[in-house]
Amino acid sequence: MVVVRRIEPEMTYPLRHRILRPHQDYKACIYKTDKDDFTFHIGAFMQGKLISIASFYLENHTDFSANKQYRLRAMATIPEFRNKGAGSRVIRFAENIIIDQGVNLLWCKGRTSVQEYYKKLGFRTHGNVFDYPPIGPHIVMFKKLV
């Protein structure tokens, strides 16, 4: 059974490094906004093991007109636990928190390799693919909530 809950930012760093930035210094996995007042982090656990993470930041993208927006960053699931619903449960859990704050837009800069996954979660693409050195091709995606 998967248990989803808020977690401390420090709990996200090992998975961020292992899955998202393995060829970078560990410090690259620590974002300066991780402890901002409206930032929160969600983790999914299976048998007590952290298997999926995502971080959410109150941050506006200039292309969207919503007054308040949340940005999804650093979503990662351990490969052997993918396709078991943990990531989608993390997103749904976070969406409820975001909606409770009166925010109705969630966006991210997603790797093109996971674009279809985000589409299954209700995200739509925006703009063109761009390079996000040193990680690779990304695209902005967004989802209107409620």
Secondary structure, 3 states (H helix, E strand, C coil): CEEEEEECHHHHHHHHHHHHCCCCCHHHHCCCCCCCCCCEEEEEEECCEEEEEEEEEECCCCCCCCCCCEEEEEEEECHHHCCCCHHHHHHHHHHHHHHHCCCCEEEEEEEHHHHHHHHHCCCEEEEEEEEECCCEEEEEEEEECC
